[in-house]
Amino acid sequence: MKLHKDILNNKERLELLRFVKTKVMNLGDTFPGLQTKPNLHTYKEMNVLLDRTKKYYAGYIIDKCWANYSIGDYLSWHTHPNHVSQSMVYFLQNPNNMGPFFKENKLRIRVTRCPENSLILFSAQLQHSVPCHLEAERYSIAFDLVATKSD
């Protein structure tokens, strides 16, 4: 896994946050907090984030992209579908700096610190969870990435 910091300037981050707030919704009981539909990357408002991060996901295409909003919610341990190679999460608003937890083996769990305006990339097959965090508004944007075929 790899963490990148200071992705957007503050004005760009706040504009993206305003946009994301208009798109999150309740998708039902099986989704924690509020989320967007998984086509967030198709909106022009996402272009600044996509432009700034494309160097980090070179060789991959975005399969799905969605925003998450939560206040103290958690997401159980999971991996992403087999066709997905990498996962990427941008922390739009994250006052507690809480990043994903990763199961490295049966006995070891890695806790990550992901400050606001940072981006973490990791293998989609790595079992991970979103920990229950202190009651603070948290917005993140998740990406499922698929490797492009080389000729």
PyRosetta script that sets phi, psi and omega in degrees:
from pyrosetta import init, pose_from_sequence

init()
pose = pose_from_sequence("MKLHKDILNNKERLELLRFVKTKVMNLGDTFPGLQTKPNLHTYKEMNVLLDRTKKYYAGYIIDKCWANYSIGDYLSWHTHPNHVSQSMVYFLQNPNNMGPFFKENKLRIRVTRCPENSLILFSAQLQHSVPCHLEAERYSIAFDLVATKSD")
pose.set_psi(1, 152.0)
pose.set_omega(1, -175.2)
pose.set_phi(2, -140.1)
pose.set_psi(2, 132.5)
pose.set_omega(2, 179.7)
pose.set_phi(3, -108.2)
pose.set_psi(3, 133.1)
pose.set_omega(3, 175.9)
pose.set_phi(4, -121.2)
pose.set_psi(4, 136.9)
pose.set_omega(4, -176.3)
pose.set_phi(5, -113.3)
pose.set_psi(5, 164.3)
pose.set_omega(5, 174.0)
pose.set_phi(6, 55.5)
pose.set_psi(6, 57.1)
pose.set_omega(6, -175.9)
pose.set_phi(7, -74.1)
pose.set_psi(7, -48.8)
pose.set_omega(7, -179.2)
pose.set_phi(8, -116.4)
pose.set_psi(8, 160.5)
pose.set_omega(8, 169.6)
pose.set_phi(9, -79.0)
pose.set_psi(9, 168.4)
pose.set_omega(9, -172.6)
pose.set_phi(10, -62.9)
pose.set_psi(10, -39.2)
pose.set_omega(10, 178.8)
pose.set_phi(11, -62.3)
pose.set_psi(11, -44.8)
pose.set_omega(11, 178.8)
pose.set_phi(12, -63.8)
pose.set_psi(12, -42.2)
pose.set_omega(12, 179.8)
pose.set_phi(13, -62.5)
pose.set_psi(13, -43.8)
pose.set_omega(13, -179.3)
pose.set_phi(14, -68.0)
pose.set_psi(14, -36.4)
pose.set_omega(14, 175.9)
pose.set_phi(15, -64.6)
pose.set_psi(15, -41.6)
pose.set_omega(15, 177.9)
pose.set_phi(16, -66.3)
pose.set_psi(16, -39.5)
pose.set_omega(16, 177.3)
pose.set_phi(17, -61.2)
pose.set_psi(17, -44.4)
pose.set_omega(17, 177.6)
pose.set_phi(18, -59.0)
pose.set_psi(18, -42.8)
pose.set_omega(18, 179.0)
pose.set_phi(19, -63.5)
pose.set_psi(19, -48.8)
pose.set_omega(19, -177.6)
pose.set_phi(20, -60.1)
pose.set_psi(20, -38.6)
pose.set_omega(20, 179.5)
pose.set_phi(21, -59.2)
pose.set_psi(21, -27.5)
pose.set_omega(21, 179.3)
pose.set_phi(22, -81.2)
pose.set_psi(22, -12.9)
pose.set_omega(22, -174.2)
pose.set_phi(23, -106.2)
pose.set_psi(23, -21.9)
pose.set_omega(23, -178.9)
pose.set_phi(24, -71.5)
pose.set_psi(24, 145.3)
pose.set_omega(24, -178.3)
pose.set_phi(25, -152.3)
pose.set_psi(25, 168.7)
pose.set_omega(25, 175.9)
pose.set_phi(26, -81.0)
pose.set_psi(26, 115.4)
pose.set_omega(26, -179.7)
pose.set_phi(27, -99.2)
pose.set_psi(27, 10.7)
pose.set_omega(27, 176.6)
pose.set_phi(28, 113.6)
pose.set_psi(28, 175.5)
pose.set_omega(28, -173.7)
pose.set_phi(29, -66.0)
pose.set_psi(29, -21.5)
pose.set_omega(29, -177.9)
pose.set_phi(30, -86.5)
pose.set_psi(30, -1.2)
pose.set_omega(30, 178.3)
pose.set_phi(31, -114.3)
pose.set_psi(31, 125.3)
pose.set_omega(31, 179.2)
pose.set_phi(32, -74.2)
pose.set_psi(32, 146.4)
pose.set_omega(32, 177.9)
pose.set_phi(33, 58.1)
pose.set_psi(33, -145.2)
pose.set_omega(33, 176.6)
pose.set_phi(34, -114.3)
pose.set_psi(34, 148.6)
pose.set_omega(34, 179.1)
pose.set_phi(35, -141.2)
pose.set_psi(35, 164.6)
pose.set_omega(35, 171.5)
pose.set_phi(36, -97.0)
pose.set_psi(36, 170.0)
pose.set_omega(36, 170.3)
pose.set_phi(37, -67.5)
pose.set_psi(37, 159.8)
pose.set_omega(37, -172.4)
pose.set_phi(38, -80.3)
pose.set_psi(38, 22.9)
pose.set_omega(38, 178.6)
pose.set_phi(39, -114.4)
pose.set_psi(39, 25.0)
pose.set_omega(39, -174.4)
pose.set_phi(40, -57.8)
pose.set_psi(40, -32.3)
pose.set_omega(40, -178.3)
pose.set_phi(41, -66.5)
pose.set_psi(41, -10.7)
pose.set_omega(41, -179.1)
pose.set_phi(42, -87.2)
pose.set_psi(42, -6.4)
pose.set_omega(42, -179.9)
pose.set_phi(43, -85.8)
pose.set_psi(43, 140.2)
pose.set_omega(43, -179.2)
pose.set_phi(44, -62.1)
pose.set_psi(44, -27.7)
pose.set_omega(44, 179.6)
pose.set_phi(45, -64.3)
pose.set_psi(45, -17.4)
pose.set_omega(45, 179.5)
pose.set_phi(46, -87.3)
pose.set_psi(46, -9.2)
pose.set_omega(46, -173.1)
pose.set_phi(47, -56.7)
pose.set_psi(47, -40.2)
pose.set_omega(47, -178.4)
pose.set_phi(48, -63.3)
pose.set_psi(48, -42.4)
pose.set_omega(48, 178.4)
pose.set_phi(49, -67.3)
pose.set_psi(49, -42.8)
pose.set_omega(49, 179.5)
pose.set_phi(50, -63.2)
pose.set_psi(50, -41.4)
pose.set_omega(50, 178.6)
pose.set_phi(51, -63.8)
pose.set_psi(51, -42.1)
pose.set_omega(51, -177.4)
pose.set_phi(52, -73.2)
pose.set_psi(52, -24.0)
pose.set_omega(52, -174.9)
pose.set_phi(53, -105.2)
pose.set_psi(53, -7.5)
pose.set_omega(53, -173.8)
pose.set_phi(54, -59.0)
pose.set_psi(54, -29.6)
pose.set_omega(54, 178.3)
pose.set_phi(55, -66.2)
pose.set_psi(55, -24.0)
pose.set_omega(55, -179.3)
pose.set_phi(56, -83.0)
pose.set_psi(56, -21.7)
pose.set_omega(56, 178.8)
pose.set_phi(57, -119.0)
pose.set_psi(57, 29.5)
pose.set_omega(57, 175.8)
pose.set_phi(58, -57.6)
pose.set_psi(58, 137.7)
pose.set_omega(58, -177.9)
pose.set_phi(59, 89.1)
pose.set_psi(59, 1.8)
pose.set_omega(59, 179.3)
pose.set_phi(60, -130.0)
pose.set_psi(60, 157.2)
pose.set_omega(60, 170.3)
pose.set_phi(61, -118.0)
pose.set_psi(61, 154.8)
pose.set_omega(61, 179.6)
pose.set_phi(62, -81.3)
pose.set_psi(62, 119.7)
pose.set_omega(62, 176.4)
pose.set_phi(63, -85.2)
pose.set_psi(63, -47.8)
pose.set_omega(63, 178.6)
pose.set_phi(64, -144.3)
pose.set_psi(64, 152.9)
pose.set_omega(64, 177.4)
pose.set_phi(65, -150.2)
pose.set_psi(65, 130.6)
pose.set_omega(65, -178.9)
pose.set_phi(66, -148.8)
pose.set_psi(66, 154.6)
pose.set_omega(66, 176.8)
pose.set_phi(67, -101.1)
pose.set_psi(67, 150.8)
pose.set_omega(67, 177.6)
pose.set_phi(68, -123.7)
pose.set_psi(68, 140.0)
pose.set_omega(68, 172.6)
pose.set_phi(69, -127.9)
pose.set_psi(69, 132.6)
pose.set_omega(69, 177.9)
pose.set_phi(70, -151.1)
pose.set_psi(70, 158.2)
pose.set_omega(70, 171.6)
pose.set_phi(71, -131.4)
pose.set_psi(71, 94.4)
pose.set_omega(71, 177.8)
pose.set_phi(72, 77.7)
pose.set_psi(72, 6.1)
pose.set_omega(72, -179.6)
pose.set_phi(73, -77.9)
pose.set_psi(73, 167.2)
pose.set_omega(73, 176.0)
pose.set_phi(74, -138.1)
pose.set_psi(74, 166.1)
pose.set_omega(74, 176.0)
pose.set_phi(75, -131.7)
pose.set_psi(75, 129.8)
pose.set_omega(75, -176.8)
pose.set_phi(76, -63.0)
pose.set_psi(76, 167.8)
pose.set_omega(76, 178.9)
pose.set_phi(77, -57.9)
pose.set_psi(77, 136.5)
pose.set_omega(77, -179.8)
pose.set_phi(78, -162.5)
pose.set_psi(78, 167.5)
pose.set_omega(78, 169.1)
pose.set_phi(79, -125.6)
pose.set_psi(79, 177.5)
pose.set_omega(79, 179.3)
pose.set_phi(80, -106.6)
pose.set_psi(80, 164.5)
pose.set_omega(80, -174.6)
pose.set_phi(81, -52.6)
pose.set_psi(81, 152.1)
pose.set_omega(81, -176.0)
pose.set_phi(82, -58.2)
pose.set_psi(82, -30.8)
pose.set_omega(82, -179.4)
pose.set_phi(83, -74.9)
pose.set_psi(83, -12.7)
pose.set_omega(83, 179.7)
pose.set_phi(84, -87.3)
pose.set_psi(84, 127.4)
pose.set_omega(84, -176.7)
pose.set_phi(85, -89.6)
pose.set_psi(85, -46.0)
pose.set_omega(85, -175.3)
pose.set_phi(86, -131.6)
pose.set_psi(86, 154.3)
pose.set_omega(86, 171.1)
pose.set_phi(87, -120.2)
pose.set_psi(87, 151.9)
pose.set_omega(87, -177.4)
pose.set_phi(88, -143.4)
pose.set_psi(88, 137.4)
pose.set_omega(88, 178.1)
pose.set_phi(89, -132.0)
pose.set_psi(89, 128.4)
pose.set_omega(89, 174.3)
pose.set_phi(90, -103.8)
pose.set_psi(90, 130.2)
pose.set_omega(90, -178.2)
pose.set_phi(91, -97.6)
pose.set_psi(91, 98.7)
pose.set_omega(91, -175.9)
pose.set_phi(92, -74.2)
pose.set_psi(92, -46.4)
pose.set_omega(92, 175.9)
pose.set_phi(93, -141.6)
pose.set_psi(93, 119.9)
pose.set_omega(93, -173.9)
pose.set_phi(94, -152.9)
pose.set_psi(94, 72.2)
pose.set_omega(94, -172.8)
pose.set_phi(95, -61.2)
pose.set_psi(95, -23.9)
pose.set_omega(95, -179.8)
pose.set_phi(96, -94.1)
pose.set_psi(96, -0.6)
pose.set_omega(96, -179.9)
pose.set_phi(97, 58.6)
pose.set_psi(97, 20.9)
pose.set_omega(97, -177.4)
pose.set_phi(98, -80.1)
pose.set_psi(98, 120.8)
pose.set_omega(98, 176.1)
pose.set_phi(99, -102.9)
pose.set_psi(99, -175.4)
pose.set_omega(99, 179.5)
pose.set_phi(100, -66.3)
pose.set_psi(100, 156.0)
pose.set_omega(100, 168.9)
pose.set_phi(101, -97.2)
pose.set_psi(101, 143.5)
pose.set_omega(101, 179.2)
pose.set_phi(102, -126.1)
pose.set_psi(102, 134.1)
pose.set_omega(102, 173.1)
pose.set_phi(103, -86.4)
pose.set_psi(103, 111.7)
pose.set_omega(103, 179.5)
pose.set_phi(104, -87.0)
pose.set_psi(104, -29.6)
pose.set_omega(104, 171.8)
pose.set_phi(105, -163.3)
pose.set_psi(105, -173.2)
pose.set_omega(105, -175.4)
pose.set_phi(106, -64.2)
pose.set_psi(106, -23.6)
pose.set_omega(106, -175.3)
pose.set_phi(107, -109.5)
pose.set_psi(107, -10.5)
pose.set_omega(107, -173.8)
pose.set_phi(108, -124.0)
pose.set_psi(108, 129.9)
pose.set_omega(108, 176.0)
pose.set_phi(109, -120.3)
pose.set_psi(109, 129.7)
pose.set_omega(109, 177.5)
pose.set_phi(110, -96.5)
pose.set_psi(110, 128.7)
pose.set_omega(110, 176.6)
pose.set_phi(111, -100.5)
pose.set_psi(111, 129.2)
pose.set_omega(111, 179.0)
pose.set_phi(112, -109.2)
pose.set_psi(112, 150.5)
pose.set_omega(112, 174.0)
pose.set_phi(113, -109.9)
pose.set_psi(113, 119.8)
pose.set_omega(113, -177.8)
pose.set_phi(114, -127.0)
pose.set_psi(114, 97.7)
pose.set_omega(114, -178.2)
pose.set_phi(115, -66.6)
pose.set_psi(115, 160.1)
pose.set_omega(115, 173.6)
pose.set_phi(116, -50.0)
pose.set_psi(116, 141.2)
pose.set_omega(116, 178.0)
pose.set_phi(117, 70.5)
pose.set_psi(117, 27.9)
pose.set_omega(117, 175.0)
pose.set_phi(118, -117.7)
pose.set_psi(118, 166.8)
pose.set_omega(118, -175.7)
pose.set_phi(119, -135.9)
pose.set_psi(119, 130.0)
pose.set_omega(119, 177.4)
pose.set_phi(120, -118.1)
pose.set_psi(120, 134.8)
pose.set_omega(120, 176.0)
pose.set_phi(121, -113.8)
pose.set_psi(121, 140.1)
pose.set_omega(121, 178.5)
pose.set_phi(122, -157.7)
pose.set_psi(122, 162.4)
pose.set_omega(122, 177.9)
pose.set_phi(123, -64.0)
pose.set_psi(123, 131.8)
pose.set_omega(123, -179.8)
pose.set_phi(124, -66.3)
pose.set_psi(124, -18.6)
pose.set_omega(124, -179.6)
pose.set_phi(125, -86.3)
pose.set_psi(125, -7.8)
pose.set_omega(125, 178.0)
pose.set_phi(126, -76.2)
pose.set_psi(126, 124.2)
pose.set_omega(126, -178.0)
pose.set_phi(127, -67.4)
pose.set_psi(127, 128.9)
pose.set_omega(127, -175.8)
pose.set_phi(128, -145.1)
pose.set_psi(128, 165.2)
pose.set_omega(128, 177.4)
pose.set_phi(129, -145.6)
pose.set_psi(129, 162.4)
pose.set_omega(129, 171.9)
pose.set_phi(130, -103.5)
pose.set_psi(130, 114.3)
pose.set_omega(130, -175.4)
pose.set_phi(131, -71.2)
pose.set_psi(131, 154.9)
pose.set_omega(131, 171.2)
pose.set_phi(132, -65.3)
pose.set_psi(132, 125.6)
pose.set_omega(132, -178.2)
pose.set_phi(133, -115.7)
pose.set_psi(133, 167.5)
pose.set_omega(133, 179.9)
pose.set_phi(134, -58.5)
pose.set_psi(134, 154.7)
pose.set_omega(134, -177.1)
pose.set_phi(135, -68.0)
pose.set_psi(135, 94.4)
pose.set_omega(135, 176.6)
pose.set_phi(136, -149.9)
pose.set_psi(136, 143.4)
pose.set_omega(136, 179.8)
pose.set_phi(137, -65.0)
pose.set_psi(137, 128.1)
pose.set_omega(137, -177.6)
pose.set_phi(138, -130.1)
pose.set_psi(138, 124.8)
pose.set_omega(138, 176.2)
pose.set_phi(139, -120.0)
pose.set_psi(139, 131.7)
pose.set_omega(139, 175.3)
pose.set_phi(140, -139.0)
pose.set_psi(140, 160.7)
pose.set_omega(140, 177.0)
pose.set_phi(141, -124.4)
pose.set_psi(141, 121.3)
pose.set_omega(141, -177.4)
pose.set_phi(142, -105.0)
pose.set_psi(142, 146.5)
pose.set_omega(142, 179.9)
pose.set_phi(143, -130.3)
pose.set_psi(143, 136.0)
pose.set_omega(143, 166.1)
pose.set_phi(144, -102.8)
pose.set_psi(144, 125.1)
pose.set_omega(144, -175.7)
pose.set_phi(145, -114.5)
pose.set_psi(145, 138.9)
pose.set_omega(145, 179.2)
pose.set_phi(146, -117.4)
pose.set_psi(146, 133.6)
pose.set_omega(146, 179.6)
pose.set_phi(147, -64.8)
pose.set_psi(147, 137.9)
pose.set_omega(147, 174.0)
pose.set_phi(148, -80.4)
pose.set_psi(148, 148.2)
pose.set_omega(148, -179.6)
pose.set_phi(149, -78.8)
pose.set_psi(149, 132.8)
pose.set_omega(149, 176.4)
pose.set_phi(150, -91.6)
pose.set_psi(150, 146.2)
pose.set_omega(150, -178.3)
pose.set_phi(151, -78.4)
pose.dump_pdb("model.pdb")
